[in-house]
Amino acid sequence: MRLKHDPERCWTVEELVGDLRASHSLVSDNLTAFESAGLVVADERGCFRYQPAAAVLAQVCDDLDAAYRAKPVTVIRWISAPAERLQSLADAFKFKGKDQ
């Protein structure tokens, strides 16, 4: 996440569009999702800054960043995987009830 690498900087959507060479809608949609997930905060001017709401969120971001640095293609493949494949992976980690 670009914002994570410069957490003191407050980015506008337009700055991120230019920096990431992404579409306005893609950047806006992802910022909304990151804000809802508690990863970024917006100020009164509409600038966004990386600020995880909990230490566990910061750790997940650190782990994902490390995985991406080590194996970027693998991470990109998982992110772009069809939803049913991701659901299958999530289901594999569900705890079974005592009677199962």
C-alpha positions as CSV (number, residue, x, y, z in Angstrom):
1,M,0.0,0.0,0.0
2,R,1.5,3.3,-1.1
3,L,0.2,5.2,1.9
4,K,1.9,2.7,4.3
5,H,5.3,3.6,3.0
6,D,4.9,7.3,3.9
7,P,2.5,7.3,6.8
8,E,3.0,10.9,7.7
9,R,1.9,12.1,4.3
10,C,-1.7,12.9,3.6
11,W,-2.6,12.0,0.0
12,T,-5.4,13.4,-2.1
13,V,-7.2,11.1,-4.5
14,E,-5.6,13.0,-7.4
15,E,-2.1,12.6,-6.0
16,L,-2.6,8.9,-5.7
17,V,-4.1,8.6,-9.2
18,G,-0.9,10.2,-10.6
19,D,1.5,8.4,-8.3
20,L,0.0,5.0,-8.9
21,R,-1.0,5.6,-12.5
22,A,-4.4,4.2,-11.7
23,S,-8.0,5.3,-12.5
24,H,-9.8,7.7,-10.3
25,S,-12.6,5.2,-9.6
26,L,-10.1,2.4,-8.7
27,V,-8.3,4.7,-6.2
28,S,-11.5,6.1,-4.7
29,D,-13.0,2.6,-4.4
30,N,-9.9,1.3,-2.7
31,L,-9.6,4.2,-0.3
32,T,-13.2,3.8,0.7
33,A,-12.6,0.1,1.4
34,F,-9.4,0.8,3.3
35,E,-11.2,3.4,5.4
36,S,-14.0,1.0,6.1
37,A,-11.5,-1.6,7.1
38,G,-9.8,0.7,9.5
39,L,-6.5,1.1,7.6
40,V,-6.6,4.7,6.5
41,V,-8.2,7.9,7.8
42,A,-9.4,10.9,5.9
43,D,-8.9,14.5,7.1
44,E,-11.3,17.4,6.7
45,R,-9.7,18.2,3.3
46,G,-10.3,14.8,1.9
47,C,-6.7,13.7,2.2
48,F,-5.9,10.1,3.2
49,R,-3.2,8.8,5.6
50,Y,-2.3,5.3,6.6
51,Q,-3.3,4.8,10.2
52,P,-4.4,1.3,11.2
53,A,-7.2,1.3,13.8
54,A,-5.6,-1.6,15.7
55,A,-2.1,-3.2,16.1
56,V,-3.4,-6.4,14.5
57,L,-4.3,-4.5,11.3
58,A,-0.8,-3.0,11.2
59,Q,0.7,-6.4,11.6
60,V,-1.4,-7.9,8.8
61,C,-0.3,-5.0,6.5
62,D,3.3,-5.6,7.5
63,D,3.0,-9.4,6.8
64,L,1.3,-8.7,3.4
65,D,4.0,-6.2,2.5
66,A,6.7,-8.8,3.4
67,A,5.0,-11.5,1.4
68,Y,4.7,-9.1,-1.6
69,R,8.4,-8.2,-1.4
70,A,9.3,-11.9,-1.3
71,K,6.8,-13.3,-3.8
72,P,5.0,-10.5,-5.7
73,V,3.5,-12.7,-8.4
74,T,2.1,-15.1,-5.8
75,V,0.4,-12.3,-3.9
76,I,-1.0,-10.7,-7.1
77,R,-2.4,-14.1,-8.2
78,W,-4.2,-14.5,-4.8
79,I,-5.5,-11.0,-4.9
80,S,-6.9,-11.5,-8.4
81,A,-8.1,-15.0,-7.8
82,P,-11.8,-15.7,-8.4
83,A,-13.9,-15.3,-5.2
84,E,-14.8,-19.0,-5.0
85,R,-11.1,-19.9,-4.7
86,L,-10.6,-17.4,-1.9
87,Q,-13.8,-18.7,-0.2
88,S,-12.4,-22.2,-0.5
89,L,-9.2,-21.1,1.2
90,A,-11.1,-19.3,3.9
91,D,-13.3,-22.4,4.5
92,A,-10.2,-24.5,4.9
93,F,-9.3,-22.5,8.0
94,K,-12.7,-22.6,9.7
95,F,-12.8,-24.3,13.0
96,K,-15.0,-27.4,13.1
97,G,-17.5,-27.8,15.9
98,K,-16.9,-30.4,18.6
99,D,-19.5,-32.7,17.1
100,Q,-18.0,-32.7,13.6
